[in-house]
Amino acid sequence: MRKKLFFLTILFVSMQTWSQQINEASGWLESAFVKWQPVSNAQTYNVYYTGNGFTDKKIDNQLIRSYGSYYRADIPGLKAGTYTVKVKPVISGAEGTGTTTGTLNVLAQDRNGFAFDGGRVPGGYKADGTPKDNAVILYITQNTKNTISMDITGASTNPCVGLQNILYAIKKGKDTRPFIIRLLGNITDMTVMEGGDVVIENANNASSYVTLEGVGTDAVANGWGVRLKSASNIEVSNIGFMNCNSTAGDNVGMQQDNDHIWVHNCDLFYGDAGSDADQIKGDGALDNKSSTYITLSYNHFWDSGKASLLGLSEGTTTGLYITYHHNWFDHSDSRHPRVRYYSAHIYNNYYDGNSKYGAGSTLGSSLFIEGNVFRNCKYPMLTSKQGTDIFYDSEGTFSGEAGGTIKAFNNAMTGQTRYIPYNATNYPVEFDAIEATTRGEIISSSIKSKLGGNSYNNFDTNTALYVKNLVIDQPATAQSKVVQYSGRVSGGDLKWTFDNSVDDASSTVITALKSALTNYTGTLVSVQGETNVVSNQTLTSTTNNNQTVTSGTAINSIVFTWGGSATDATVTGLPVSGITFVKNTTSKTITITGTPTATLSYSISTVGSGTAATGSGTITVTSASAQTLTSTTNNNQTVTSGTAIGSIVFTWGGSATDATVTGLPASGITFVKNTTAKTITITGTPTATLSYSISTVGSGTVATGSGTITVTGTSTGNQIHNFTTSGKTSTFYTITGNMNSTAGSVTYAGLTLTARLKIESSTSITYTTTAASTLTLVFDSNFTGTVKVNNVSYTAVSGVVTVSLPAGANTITKGSVANLYYIKTAYSSTARMSSNSSLEQGLASEKLILYPNPVSNELNIDSDKAIQKVEVYNLTGALVNTQQGNNNSIDMSNLANGSYLVKVHTEGNVTTKIIIKK
């Protein structure tokens, strides 16, 4: 199936088409819209609606927008029923006759779930979909986001200017007017934000109501998210979220202490990649922490990596309620949701091609999962540390957390890899969920999670809650509703067709979708009463639009992308001399490729309103010449045994089409060839002296290169790695993994350690010793879990693991999830002394010896008396390091290179020596 991106409006409900003025008109969920052709000489338009007790009710100016070739008006806040809409042009101040649509059917929103507990109706609308009495309606566009102004009761200063400053004033909870904030078009970061988010608060005032909603198909929060904290009665709806790069990283996040929140009909796309390996699609799409009475419904998750985290450190299973219904988990990978502590009602959702898992239950949570459709969802339901969660990998999915319990009823599943319901005979422990025989079945408290002994709390049968008496859709009906109504109006303006044969099982970023999001600008031209949102055409290109290649060599692809108000782009000078181009009007790109037969030039020009943008390039062809081979200056190296060489890179060019390596791999040294970059990179830790040679391949004279790696002695000086001072960079340890973005704090050997490596499944630390040694690993001080060294588990005591190891290769990997601050490999005194310099050997008769000298990391102290204190001074007399107690070494790794005075205090004596730090 080809991937296609469509920027158009698809009508799912009643639609009528007229010639000339009215193009399309339709009712939707408590809203309607109309599109029409521009009228010659019309300066503005007036739009009226009739129905449900209103006759020719005029809509707000801002709801009327130009898209260049057509106009569109959206009418939110309508009660369910039938309506007509009238459009009249205004020419020279006079209103024309206008045109009226046929009857439009407006449907009611689905207001169900815990957000509506106790009769609450979150947001600025009533239960019938019309604005609450005295509601304040604000319009936010790309033009007005920083200048919108109004007075807010209780504000420190009035008027409040800019969206976030208005919200900061509402934060105080003193202005109890209902607020409806409407977004129009593509809106990027604002001048005032909080960590890159728009933040909504109202001091949990039960009389305060706020709606943040998009208008039409193309309202976009581009580059930012919405974060709620200490907020009550909030509605977020009909917004497309993309490219979020805020500090929190969530498209929508309920940060803390929220209640009665309704997030619905939003399109949730990729955010910017986070710092962790599992955040390549952004962090959370829709996360919830320390908040209750929440409904998340009719949202469309587009290939999200981590759809919805629910719960973090609440520490209780009491009073935490949430509903997920009619959401489309469209090829999203995991966390649908991933639940700690909460009672979660998860019904009528569509799990569509999910590569990792559906819903996951941990830490005593209770999930009632009913009436959903699971299509090619790898593991539909997981309970932590039991059943399918540990069937393929004993570590499980949820960081070793205790399990919760899932009650399942009437779900439709196809294409799953594994799903095991509870069975008292066959699966009394290793089950994923408990399949109820009736919807109201009480689950026995004797059925407990394998880890933690938690049982289901039967919240769904509590007569005080809505769940017990709710009549839900059958799975097939739910699937149809989800596909039809989830996401923004008519499915939004940005659409993507997934290739199920590939994307169902893949958790990687879809590069073409990512490109479409990164380059998204929208097609809105103007909002009535404002100047143009987009005034100029744009044209960007890859950096290789000018290239020089030898005859017979293909160029690297060149991509031009148009945007802004540009509607198309034209190419001059191509195709010619073997170079061609392909135009993709969906992604707005021109891609130039081919093998040139002659030097040529080309140019690109955009088409559309505003100022045109241009680009150009030249492809230069040179005749085939002699082959070339260049290298870094370190192709000959001498290292001590057990020490890795510096990377050696050979690059071929000229008429060379390839290169071959003789003599490698051998004795721990290997190479990697990159035919795109035309490089050979040599790396490794040699175990013996060796030589190698490189020869190019191609027309013309062959070029050659060679080198020798010489191995000397043994390296037995103690090896320390401090993540606080060195990150993951080490010449002794090979470190693969992710640093924790949150600092910790541990004190060890007189050092204050803060930076830490995450010990997780992807983490690996390897190194080679040439003598018996003792390995010390320092973790968080309260860590009592395990770490694996050479696949053997060792248990930490007060955050420290000490292991005696023979000479050879060693590997450190995950036992339990942990954070590692410090690594030390200490050799025996005999091994260390055998490698000391002649100076150190000459001092062997002294009562106190410091070695090695020069020192890189750890300075060893060999004394026949108890050591009381060690002090290190620089040559200006400043104390730069000190250590109390009878320790036979001191860490020098954090000192700059140079000479230092080391004073060793022993019983009745102070010895001073000069040490060189290298």
Buried (B, 14 or more C-beta within 10 A) or exposed (E): EEBEBEBEBEBEBBBEEBEEBBBBBBBBBBBBBBBBBBBEEBEBBBBBBBBBEEEEBEBBBBBBBBBBEBBBBBBBBBBBBBBBBBBBBBBEEEEBEBBBBBEBBBBBBBBBBBBBBEEBBBBBBBBBBBBBEEBBBBBBBBBBBBEBEBEBEBBEEEEBBBBBBBBBBBBBBBBBBBBBBBBBBBBEBBEBBBEBBBBBBBBBBBEBBBBBBBBBBBBBBBBBBBBBBBBBBBBBBBBBBBBBBBEBBBBBBBBBBBBBBBBBBBBBBBBBBBEBBBBBBBBBBBBBBBBBBBBBBBBBBBBBBBBBBBBBEBEEBEEBBBBBBBBBBBBBBBBBBBBBBBBBBBBBBBBBBBBBBBBBBBBBBBBBBBBBBBBBBBBBBBBBBBBBBBBEEEBBBBEBBBBBBBBBBBBBBEEBBEBBBBEEEEBEEBBBBBBBEEBEBEBEEEBBBBBBEBBBBBBBBEEEBBBEEBEBBEBEEBBEBBBBBBBBBBBBBBBBEBBBEBBBBBBEBBEBBBBBBEBBBBBBBBBBEBEBBBEBBBBEBEEEBEBEBBBBBEBEEBBBBBBBBBBEBEBEBBEBBBBEBEBBEEBBBBBBBBBBEEEBBBEBBBBBBBEBBEBBBEBEBEEBBBBBBEBEEEBEBEBBBBBBBEEBBBBBBBBBBEBEBEBBEBBBBEBEBEEEEBBBBBBBBBBEEBBBEBBBBBBBEBBEBBBEBEBEEBBBBBBBBBBBBBEBEBEBBBBEBBBBEEEBEBEBBBBEBEBBBBBBEBBBBBBBBBBBBBBBBBBBBEBEBBBBBBEEEBEBEEBBBEBEBEBEEBEBBBBBBBBBBBBBBBBBEEBBBBBBEEEBEEBEEEEBBBBBBEBBBBBBBBBEBEBBBBBBBBEEEEEBBEBEEEBEBBBBBBBEEEEBBBBBBBEEEEBEBEBEBE
